[in-house]
Every structure is written in C-alpha cells, then in structure tokens.
Amino acid sequence: MYSKKVLEHFQNPRNQGKIENPDGVGQVGNPVCGDIMKVYIKVKDNKISDIKFETLGCGAAIATSSMITELARGKTLEDAVRISRQDIAQELGGLPAVKMHCSNLAADALKKAIADYLGKVKNKI
Amino acid sequence: MQKIYLDNSATTPVDREVLRAMLPYFSEKFGNPSSIHSLGQEGAEAILEAREKIALFLGCQKEEIIFTSGATEANNLALKGVMQACFQKTGKKGHLITSQIEHKAILEPAQVLEQEGYKVTYLPVSGEGIVEMQEVRKAIRDNTVLISLMYANSETGAIQPISEIGQFIKKINAKRVNPAPQGCRVNKIFVHTDAAQAVQYLDCNANSLGVDLLTLAGHKIYAPKGVGALYVKKGTPIIPIQQGGSQEYGLRAGTENVPYIVALAKACELVAQNRLRVSKKLAKLRDYLIQKIKKDILYCQLNGPRGERRLPNNVNFSFKGAEGESIVLDLDLEGIAVSTGSACTSHDLKPSHVLTAMGISPEIAHGSVRITLSKYTTAAEINKLIQVLPKIVERFRKMAPK
C-alpha cells in the first residue's frame, strides 16, 4: 500500500524533534482524525535555516512530515509556502488515495509555521 | 526473517490436512455436481458428505446448510433473504434489530434494507463491547422480524450473549402465536448470528444457541478464503438474493465450489476435534500477553472484556500517544503481522466503529492494535512480540507533539 520511499522516511524520519526558541510554529490536525503535526522553523535572511517536526499519526503522516522538512530547508519563505500536498506526495513516490487528504497535512503545518513567523515579525515592527 | 503471524482474525493459513482433503477436487474429481455422469456425481457426493459433516458440527439437518462464497454472502442472504421473505406479511415496515458493532457485511446490507424502507435498530453496547439483554428487550416491536447479532466481535473478541438472546426470543415467540388481524405483526422473530470469528472457540450447536440462522466462514478456521455457509433452520422464511440454477435447495444459484466446500467441512471436523484444547492453550497465551504488555508499557488500555467473555485468541490494546497503523507498520518491519482495528477498516481513516460504540474516544481508538493468535502460535512468538513492542511504542511517543 505504501511506496518504498514512504516506508523509508517512516523508518528513518529526517529532522524529527523540536527546535528550542523557534521563529515559527505551526500545528494542524486533530485527535479525531488521528493525525497531529507540528512544524518548527528557524528563519535567517528570509530563508528557512532549520526545520523540525513532531507528529502523531499513521505511516503517511510521519513520512510526509519528514519529507517536508527536506523540501523546505534552505528555501526562501516565498518558495517554501508554495510547497503543496501534491509536491510532497510526488516526492514520496505517491500516497494511497485514502491518505491524500487526511494524513497529508505537512504542507499546511509549514504554511502555518511561516504565517506564525511573519505575524511575529510584523508585531515587532 | 522468520515471519510471525498474529493477525488470525483477519484470516488464517490453510491447515495442511484441509488442503490435502480439497486437492483432488481440482483436476481429478472436477465434475459439476449437477451433471448426471459419474464424474459429476462424484462431486455431488463430496458435497453431500461435506453437508453431513457440517450438519453434525452444528447439530442440525443437512438440508439446513446452504454453501456460499463466504460470510459476507451468507450475511447478505440472511438479512435480505429473511426480511424480503417477510415482506408480504409486514410490508416494508418490517423491523430488523442488529448492533452497532457488527461487521460491515451486516451493517451495509442493513443500510440497504433501510433505504428500501425497512426499519433497522442498531443496538448500543456496554463499555466492554457487549450487547445487553435489556437493550434487546427494549428494541423489540410488534413488527420485528429478525435479530442479527454477531457471536463474537472480530476486533475486541467480545462474546455476545447469543444463547441467552435465543432463549429469550423463544419466549417472546411463544406469546406471538396469534398474529394481530391487521397484519403488521409477524408471528415469529427469527434470530441470526454471524459466527465467523467464534467457530474455532465457542459451541456452535444451533439448537442450544436457539438461533434460526448462523453464518460460517472458511478462512477464519484454516480453510481457504471464498467459502462459507449459512445454516437456515427449517421453516425460516427466506428467499434467494441471486437468481440462476437451483443449487443449494434453490437458495444459492451457482455451480458449487466443490473443493472449497470439502475444505470447509474438513475444517469444521478439525475444530470439533481440537476446540477445547486450542481454546485452553490460547486463553493462557492471551492472558500472558495481556499481563506482559500491561507491565512493560505505560499508559495502555485493554479494549474489550477480560476472561471468559473474550475470545481466547484476541488481544486489543490502545497505546496513548501512539497511532495504531504506525505500530503495525513498525512491527511488520520486525517481521510481526498484527492489525489495527479490522483489516476492512484500513480502507478508511475513521477510527474503529466498534471501539467508538464502546465509548472509547477517537484519540484512543486511533491508537488501537489488535493481536490475534492461531492454533499454531507459540510462546516464543509471543515473547518476541513483547520484546519489540515497548520500543516501538516509545519511538512514536517520542515523535508525537506534547
């Protein structure tokens, strides 16, 4: 049901954990649907300099969380915010149809983290 | 890597004895039982013999056994066949009682009947996942035609009080000898049980259970997938749900699957020989596994009843802060096959309808893992599971946001 790449990321998730004093944090999902994702970012020169995730969820939830950290690291905020669910699924060699919606929330979590960062910056000004 | 298979409520391996019994009916004794020549008659005889064996197993007459393609078809035949047969008496007001924890092979046909205009009550269950008698009592109406409750639940192993319900309905039926003239009242309530998960472990004597219909599945008792049977007590109103030849006393059209029918009978025969021994062995292993998990993993809960009201082969735990599918995938990487909820629900993402009916929160239900043993399961296999499971749960708990 899962591609080799999904299983590989599931087994060895990249950038798993927490960033102390992050510049932005985004959390999506809820216990009812079974998946919760939290993305932490550090921003330097308008680029994502560090990114980590914490996820409670199924294999797809963990693999997509791991994948987005790889895709977003080093990208400008403008580019990072454009990473879509489809991009992540494609990079993972596809996801089962049933998982496309509910367990593929990593892009949303990242968008929230970036919005959180931008909101903080705005307040400072 | 030596695989450890602990998902026996999903399906069981075919027993070698069963396989041996069925093999001649593929390429040697392959005749169509409806053919008059000797090759055909050989098949007809094999089916007759299988029918007699299963009748002996269920304590019924051979004419009361209808072979099907499995439990799903048997359940569809029971629900639609009986409700529609009662149609002339009840109109589409006929009432069916079932429960919230049934397999989809009951819930889906029940919903189709509802769409057709029949009334259906889905009984709630206790926190342990058991239907209570008072709920059955409350649900009965004048136009109740059929009660269909599973004998044991596939996810939690919760054994339902079928014989108690069967005896209770007999009493109700005794008072119903004179149907009301207006017609809306049928003079009998029929009782169906889906015994697919129970057959290996519980007494399935149709008479002592007090049921009119009973579903059997081959692949839960070491016969192949794709064969089952429905016991239909004589005098039960039922019509076929598919049209064609007049096989199976006109109730199930289609050329009989001779090798698989032979396999089902052999599997029942083996169950009759080993039921007590297997149940005793597995109850011990089950309780050992439950006790070890509780000792080695914090914040876990056993879903479903304990002791004698639970199938001897079923363990179902929720691990707070870890998700079921992830645990299943990690165990698979260790060579251990288990499941989350039932295999059928892995196609949608909703938490198990069985666990939520028991009042378990979606959050906890998502963290459930079902471990189901077989007659082949060894203590060494259970020990291997206990050795790797705590680390796996810990990995996911660490990964989850706090």
Interface residues (C-beta under 8 A of the other chain):
Chain A: Y2 L7 F10 Q11 P13 Q16 Q27 P31 V32 C33 G34 D35 I36 M37 K38 E54 T55 L56 G57 C58 G59 A61 I62 V98 K99 C102 S103
Chain B: G321 A322 E323 G324 E325 S326 L329 D330 L333 H347 D348 L349 P351 S361 P362 E363 H366 F396 M399 A400 P401 K402
